[in-house]
Amino acid sequence: MKDGSGFDLLEIVPDVHFKLIFTTASDEFAVKAFKFSAVDYLLKPIDPDELMDAVSRVEGQDKPTQRIDLLKENFVKAKRIALNTLEKIHIVNVEEILRCESNINYTMFYFTDGTKLLVTKTLKEFDNLLSGHNFIRVHQSHLINTNFIKEFLKSAGEIVMKDGTRVPVSTRKKQVLMDMISNF
């Protein structure tokens, strides 16, 4: 839209008495979608099967609380996210992200295949987005995928990832991390 976004349009609608499915090329709007009780949230390019599933959900629901619960569930189960770089938007599988590291106002993503990608958003934004996908912020500058923890060096205060990378753990996060590891 040239003069704003779909959210701007929804802000002027007094009461939303219809069912919503959001479609966008950016995952950054998912939290706003919760506010408007969307039934589903689809990232572009749109998968036809996911669209058919979303429309089926719209037809089968009538209670607003069901819509909110379903949106939360779908967002946590999302398998891909869009990562904006200076050159393009990359669509990546969440389970292929090994870790993220803050780089001032950018975030460096490290992937399981050894590649990396510098993204034009802060680590804080990704901390919020990935928290439901087995990611934990272990340090001011580091967010890790707990599926790829190899070991925790207590005396050094570092996590060793499956690729051999050593990631520092802040004193504040040490106990939270140890509690989480003990529940594996």
PAPAMI-586531 format. One line per 4 residues: number of its first residue (from 1); for each residue x, y, z of N, C-alpha, C. Coordinates in nm, 3 decimals. Layout:
NUM = X/Y/Z/X/Y/Z/X/Y/Z | ...
This chain:
1 = 0.084/-0.117/0.000/0.000/0.000/0.000/0.089/0.124/0.000 | 0.053/0.220/-0.080/0.135/0.340/-0.092/0.125/0.433/0.028 | 0.006/0.445/0.087/-0.016/0.541/0.194/-0.013/0.481/0.334 | 0.048/0.367/0.351/0.053/0.302/0.482/0.050/0.152/0.467
5 = 0.005/0.086/0.573/0.001/-0.059/0.572/-0.140/-0.107/0.604 | -0.160/-0.236/0.596/-0.288/-0.293/0.635/-0.318/-0.265/0.781 | -0.214/-0.253/0.863/-0.234/-0.221/1.004/-0.291/-0.081/1.021 | -0.243/0.012/0.938/-0.297/0.148/0.944/-0.447/0.147/0.913
9 = -0.485/0.069/0.816/-0.627/0.058/0.780/-0.707/-0.002/0.896 | -0.653/-0.105/0.958/-0.724/-0.168/1.070/-0.735/-0.078/1.192 | -0.639/0.014/1.207/-0.644/0.108/1.321/-0.767/0.199/1.314 | -0.812/0.230/1.193/-0.927/0.320/1.181/-1.060/0.247/1.183
13 = -1.057/0.113/1.175/-1.180/0.034/1.185/-1.211/0.019/1.334 | -1.327/0.068/1.380/-1.356/0.069/1.524/-1.360/-0.070/1.587 | -1.431/-0.162/1.528/-1.440/-0.298/1.582/-1.417/-0.397/1.469 | -1.326/-0.488/1.493/-1.297/-0.589/1.392/-1.392/-0.707/1.415
17 = -1.493/-0.719/1.329/-1.591/-0.827/1.339/-1.575/-0.924/1.222 | -1.456/-0.932/1.169/-1.429/-1.021/1.058/-1.301/-1.097/1.089 | -1.276/-1.200/1.014/-1.159/-1.285/1.037/-1.045/-1.242/0.944 | -0.923/-1.243/0.999/-0.807/-1.192/0.926/-0.703/-1.300/0.901
21 = -0.646/-1.296/0.782/-0.526/-1.373/0.751/-0.427/-1.272/0.697 | -0.315/-1.253/0.766/-0.214/-1.159/0.723/-0.120/-1.226/0.625 | -0.082/-1.154/0.520/0.021/-1.201/0.428/0.120/-1.087/0.410 | 0.247/-1.119/0.423/0.351/-1.017/0.411/0.484/-1.084/0.379
25 = 0.577/-1.005/0.330/0.711/-1.056/0.301/0.801/-1.046/0.423 | 0.753/-0.983/0.530/0.837/-0.961/0.648/0.771/-1.019/0.773 | 0.851/-1.089/0.852/0.799/-1.148/0.975/0.787/-1.047/1.088 | 0.836/-0.926/1.068/0.836/-0.826/1.176/0.697/-0.782/1.217
29 = 0.595/-0.810/1.136/0.459/-0.765/1.167/0.378/-0.869/1.243 | 0.436/-0.981/1.277/0.360/-1.087/1.343/0.302/-1.043/1.477 | 0.378/-0.969/1.555/0.329/-0.925/1.685/0.207/-0.834/1.668 | 0.212/-0.746/1.568/0.095/-0.662/1.542/-0.024/-0.746/1.500
33 = 0.000/-0.854/1.429/-0.110/-0.941/1.386/-0.183/-0.997/1.507 | -0.110/-1.027/1.615/-0.175/-1.076/1.737/-0.278/-0.975/1.786 | -0.240/-0.847/1.781/-0.328/-0.741/1.830/-0.463/-0.742/1.760 | -0.462/-0.777/1.632/-0.586/-0.775/1.555/-0.650/-0.913/1.546
37 = -0.604/-1.008/1.627/-0.663/-1.142/1.636/-0.671/-1.212/1.501 | -0.563/-1.208/1.428/-0.561/-1.276/1.298/-0.574/-1.426/1.316 | -0.637/-1.490/1.220/-0.651/-1.635/1.223/-0.518/-1.700/1.189 | -0.444/-1.638/1.097/-0.317/-1.695/1.055/-0.227/-1.583/1.004
41 = -0.102/-1.618/0.982/-0.001/-1.524/0.938/0.085/-1.596/0.837 | 0.082/-1.554/0.712/0.155/-1.623/0.605/0.266/-1.534/0.551 | 0.386/-1.590/0.541/0.498/-1.517/0.482/0.502/-1.541/0.332 | 0.533/-1.435/0.256/0.550/-1.448/0.112/0.688/-1.505/0.084
45 = 0.707/-1.583/-0.017/0.607/-1.630/-0.112/0.511/-1.727/-0.043 | 0.386/-1.715/-0.076/0.282/-1.792/-0.008/0.277/-1.933/-0.063 | 0.284/-2.028/0.028/0.271/-2.169/-0.005/0.122/-2.199/-0.023 | 0.081/-2.252/-0.138/-0.062/-2.277/-0.162/-0.125/-2.368/-0.056
49 = -0.052/-2.467/-0.009/-0.107/-2.557/0.094/-0.131/-2.481/0.225 | -0.038/-2.393/0.263/-0.055/-2.314/0.385/-0.174/-2.220/0.372 | -0.194/-2.162/0.254/-0.308/-2.074/0.231/-0.439/-2.151/0.242 | -0.444/-2.270/0.183/-0.566/-2.352/0.192/-0.595/-2.390/0.337
53 = -0.491/-2.422/0.413/-0.510/-2.454/0.555/-0.563/-2.333/0.632 | -0.509/-2.216/0.603/-0.552/-2.094/0.671/-0.698/-2.064/0.641 | -0.738/-2.077/0.514/-0.878/-2.051/0.476/-0.969/-2.154/0.544 | -0.925/-2.279/0.553/-1.005/-2.381/0.622/-1.025/-2.345/0.768
57 = -0.921/-2.291/0.831/-0.933/-2.249/0.971/-1.032/-2.135/0.986 | -1.031/-2.041/0.891/-1.124/-1.928/0.895/-1.267/-1.979/0.890 | -1.293/-2.075/0.804/-1.429/-2.127/0.789/-1.476/-2.202/0.912 | -1.384/-2.260/0.988/-1.423/-2.343/1.102/-1.422/-2.273/1.236
61 = -1.398/-2.143/1.240/-1.389/-2.074/1.369/-1.495/-1.967/1.383 | -1.537/-1.949/1.507/-1.631/-1.841/1.532/-1.601/-1.763/1.659 | -1.517/-1.813/1.747/-1.487/-1.743/1.872/-1.355/-1.668/1.859 | -1.351/-1.539/1.895/-1.226/-1.462/1.885/-1.112/-1.523/1.964
65 = -1.139/-1.581/2.081/-1.030/-1.638/2.161/-0.969/-1.757/2.090 | -1.049/-1.832/2.014/-0.993/-1.943/1.936/-0.896/-1.889/1.831 | -0.931/-1.777/1.770/-0.844/-1.719/1.667/-0.711/-1.676/1.727 | -0.714/-1.612/1.841/-0.590/-1.565/1.905/-0.503/-1.684/1.943
69 = -0.562/-1.786/2.006/-0.485/-1.904/2.045/-0.424/-1.972/1.924 | -0.499/-1.981/1.815/-0.449/-2.046/1.695/-0.335/-1.967/1.633 | -0.346/-1.835/1.630/-0.239/-1.753/1.574/-0.111/-1.772/1.654 | -0.122/-1.770/1.786/-0.004/-1.790/1.870/0.060/-1.925/1.841
73 = -0.023/-2.028/1.832/0.026/-2.163/1.805/0.096/-2.169/1.669 | 0.035/-2.109/1.567/0.093/-2.112/1.433/0.225/-2.035/1.427 | 0.232/-1.922/1.498/0.354/-1.844/1.494/0.469/-1.920/1.560 | 0.441/-1.986/1.671/0.546/-2.063/1.738/0.593/-2.179/1.650
77 = 0.503/-2.233/1.569/0.538/-2.346/1.483/0.597/-2.303/1.349 | 0.609/-2.172/1.325/0.660/-2.124/1.196/0.795/-2.187/1.169 | 0.816/-2.225/1.045/0.939/-2.294/1.009/1.037/-2.204/0.936 | 0.989/-2.090/0.887/1.077/-2.002/0.810/1.061/-1.858/0.858
81 = 1.169/-1.781/0.842/1.161/-1.638/0.868/1.229/-1.564/0.753 | 1.194/-1.440/0.738/1.254/-1.354/0.637/1.362/-1.270/0.703 | 1.481/-1.272/0.646/1.594/-1.195/0.698/1.634/-1.090/0.594 | 1.627/-0.964/0.634/1.660/-0.853/0.544/1.808/-0.818/0.552
85 = 1.875/-0.822/0.437/2.012/-0.772/0.427/2.008/-0.645/0.345 | 2.121/-0.584/0.323/2.125/-0.463/0.240/2.088/-0.493/0.096 | 2.115/-0.617/0.050/2.093/-0.652/-0.090/1.958/-0.716/-0.119 | 1.909/-0.800/-0.026/1.786/-0.874/-0.054/1.724/-0.929/0.073
89 = 1.610/-0.993/0.057/1.542/-1.061/0.167/1.565/-1.210/0.149 | 1.621/-1.273/0.252/1.647/-1.417/0.249/1.540/-1.488/0.331 | 1.482/-1.593/0.276/1.387/-1.676/0.350/1.466/-1.798/0.397 | 1.473/-1.817/0.531/1.554/-1.924/0.587/1.471/-2.011/0.680
93 = 1.512/-2.134/0.693/1.449/-2.226/0.787/1.505/-2.198/0.927 | 1.417/-2.181/1.023/1.458/-2.150/1.160/1.550/-2.258/1.216 | 1.521/-2.385/1.185/1.601/-2.493/1.241/1.743/-2.498/1.185 | 1.774/-2.418/1.083/1.909/-2.412/1.029/1.993/-2.299/1.089
97 = 1.932/-2.221/1.178/2.005/-2.111/1.244/2.076/-2.168/1.366 | 2.206/-2.158/1.367/2.288/-2.207/1.477/2.291/-2.106/1.591 | 2.319/-1.980/1.556/2.327/-1.874/1.656/2.323/-1.739/1.587 | 2.305/-1.634/1.669/2.303/-1.496/1.622/2.393/-1.414/1.713
101 = 2.461/-1.317/1.653/2.551/-1.232/1.730/2.527/-1.085/1.695 | 2.518/-1.002/1.798/2.496/-0.859/1.778/2.617/-0.796/1.712 | 2.588/-0.706/1.619/2.692/-0.631/1.551/2.641/-0.487/1.541 | 2.641/-0.416/1.653/2.587/-0.281/1.671/2.438/-0.283/1.636
105 = 2.395/-0.220/1.527/2.254/-0.220/1.489/2.221/-0.328/1.387 | 2.310/-0.422/1.370/2.291/-0.534/1.279/2.301/-0.663/1.359 | 2.265/-0.774/1.296/2.279/-0.905/1.359/2.344/-0.999/1.259 | 2.448/-1.069/1.305/2.513/-1.170/1.222/2.449/-1.305/1.253
109 = 2.395/-1.369/1.151/2.336/-1.502/1.164/2.439/-1.605/1.121 | 2.453/-1.711/1.200/2.541/-1.823/1.168/2.454/-1.945/1.147 | 2.476/-2.015/1.036/2.391/-2.128/1.000/2.465/-2.261/1.013 | 2.388/-2.367/1.020/2.443/-2.501/1.041/2.535/-2.546/0.927
113 = 2.518/-2.489/0.807/2.604/-2.527/0.694/2.734/-2.447/0.689 | 2.758/-2.363/0.792/2.881/-2.284/0.799/2.871/-2.146/0.737 | 2.760/-2.114/0.673/2.744/-1.982/0.613/2.700/-1.881/0.720 | 2.714/-1.754/0.685/2.668/-1.649/0.775/2.605/-1.537/0.693
117 = 2.525/-1.455/0.763/2.448/-1.352/0.695/2.433/-1.233/0.788 | 2.470/-1.114/0.741/2.455/-0.991/0.820/2.319/-0.929/0.788 | 2.234/-0.917/0.893/2.096/-0.874/0.876/2.078/-0.734/0.936 | 1.990/-0.656/0.874/1.972/-0.516/0.910/1.869/-0.494/1.021
121 = 1.875/-0.573/1.125/1.792/-0.555/1.244/1.876/-0.587/1.366 | 1.831/-0.541/1.482/1.906/-0.564/1.605/1.881/-0.704/1.660 | 1.971/-0.749/1.745/1.958/-0.879/1.809/1.833/-0.884/1.896 | 1.798/-0.774/1.958/1.679/-0.769/2.044/1.554/-0.809/1.967
125 = 1.540/-0.762/1.844/1.423/-0.796/1.763/1.416/-0.946/1.737 | 1.532/-1.008/1.712/1.533/-1.152/1.686/1.518/-1.233/1.814 | 1.562/-1.178/1.926/1.541/-1.244/2.055/1.391/-1.262/2.077 | 1.314/-1.157/2.055/1.168/-1.165/2.072/1.105/-1.261/1.972
129 = 1.150/-1.258/1.849/1.092/-1.339/1.744/1.123/-1.488/1.760 | 1.244/-1.521/1.801/1.289/-1.661/1.803/1.274/-1.729/1.939 | 1.227/-1.658/2.040/1.221/-1.716/2.174/1.133/-1.842/2.180 | 1.033/-1.854/2.097/0.949/-1.973/2.096/1.004/-2.086/2.011
133 = 1.125/-2.070/1.960/1.185/-2.169/1.872/1.313/-2.229/1.929 | 1.319/-2.247/2.060/1.436/-2.304/2.128/1.559/-2.215/2.123 | 1.541/-2.086/2.116/1.653/-1.992/2.121/1.655/-1.927/2.259 | 1.776/-1.900/2.307/1.791/-1.833/2.436/1.903/-1.730/2.423
137 = 1.878/-1.615/2.483/1.979/-1.510/2.484/2.068/-1.535/2.604 | 2.192/-1.576/2.578/2.285/-1.613/2.686/2.379/-1.500/2.723 | 2.375/-1.394/2.645/2.466/-1.281/2.666/2.406/-1.162/2.593 | 2.446/-1.043/2.631/2.397/-0.922/2.566/2.414/-0.928/2.414
141 = 2.519/-0.995/2.370/2.552/-0.998/2.227/2.527/-1.132/2.160 | 2.470/-1.230/2.231/2.457/-1.364/2.174/2.322/-1.429/2.200 | 2.265/-1.484/2.094/2.142/-1.560/2.096/2.174/-1.695/2.033 | 2.144/-1.804/2.104/2.182/-1.935/2.051/2.061/-2.027/2.036
145 = 2.073/-2.119/1.943/1.973/-2.224/1.924/2.011/-2.338/2.017 | 1.928/-2.366/2.115/1.962/-2.467/2.216/1.972/-2.607/2.158 | 1.920/-2.629/2.039/1.931/-2.760/1.974/2.076/-2.791/1.936 | 2.162/-2.689/1.933/2.299/-2.708/1.887/2.402/-2.687/1.998
149 = 2.360/-2.694/2.124/2.454/-2.685/2.234/2.527/-2.819/2.246 | 2.659/-2.813/2.249/2.740/-2.933/2.266/2.776/-2.952/2.412 | 2.821/-2.844/2.477/2.856/-2.851/2.618/2.860/-2.712/2.680 | 2.853/-2.710/2.812/2.863/-2.585/2.887/2.986/-2.594/2.976
153 = 3.081/-2.503/2.954/3.202/-2.498/3.033/3.176/-2.405/3.151 | 3.140/-2.464/3.265/3.100/-2.385/3.381/3.209/-2.291/3.429 | 3.333/-2.341/3.438/3.441/-2.259/3.491/3.475/-2.142/3.398 | 3.463/-2.164/3.268/3.493/-2.058/3.171/3.371/-1.970/3.145
157 = 3.251/-2.019/3.182/3.129/-1.945/3.155/3.100/-1.934/3.006 | 3.119/-2.047/2.936/3.099/-2.048/2.791/3.020/-2.171/2.747 | 2.942/-2.151/2.643/2.872/-2.259/2.574/2.959/-2.299/2.456 | 2.973/-2.427/2.432/3.039/-2.475/2.311/2.928/-2.529/2.222
161 = 2.919/-2.471/2.101/2.818/-2.513/2.006/2.868/-2.634/1.928 | 2.779/-2.702/1.859/2.817/-2.823/1.785/2.919/-2.797/1.675 | 2.930/-2.673/1.628/3.030/-2.640/1.527/3.165/-2.604/1.589 | 3.174/-2.610/1.724/3.297/-2.579/1.795/3.308/-2.435/1.843
165 = 3.216/-2.350/1.803/3.218/-2.210/1.845/3.195/-2.200/1.995 | 3.271/-2.114/2.060/3.254/-2.088/2.203/3.182/-1.955/2.220 | 3.071/-1.959/2.293/2.988/-1.840/2.312/2.986/-1.806/2.460 | 3.019/-1.680/2.495/3.019/-1.642/2.637/2.877/-1.640/2.695
169 = 2.867/-1.673/2.823/2.740/-1.669/2.895/2.755/-1.564/3.004 | 2.662/-1.469/3.008/2.671/-1.364/3.109/2.641/-1.422/3.247 | 2.691/-1.357/3.348/2.667/-1.401/3.486/2.518/-1.407/3.516 | 2.442/-1.309/3.466/2.297/-1.305/3.487/2.224/-1.423/3.423
173 = 2.275/-1.472/3.312/2.206/-1.578/3.238/2.254/-1.718/3.274 | 2.360/-1.727/3.353/2.421/-1.858/3.383/2.322/-1.952/3.450 | 2.252/-1.907/3.554/2.159/-1.995/3.626/2.041/-2.035/3.538 | 1.989/-1.941/3.459/1.877/-1.972/3.368/1.921/-2.079/3.269
177 = 2.041/-2.065/3.217/2.094/-2.163/3.121/2.114/-2.299/3.188 | 2.169/-2.301/3.308/2.192/-2.427/3.378/2.058/-2.496/3.409 | 1.957/-2.420/3.447/1.824/-2.478/3.472/1.766/-2.537/3.345 | 1.783/-2.465/3.234/1.732/-2.513/3.106/1.803/-2.641/3.064
181 = 1.935/-2.643/3.077/2.012/-2.762/3.039/1.973/-2.882/3.125 | 1.948/-2.859/3.252/1.911/-2.971/3.339/1.776/-3.032/3.301 | 1.695/-2.959/3.225/1.566/-3.011/3.180/1.571/-3.078/3.044 | 1.691/-3.090/2.984/1.704/-3.158/2.854/1.670/-3.304/2.869
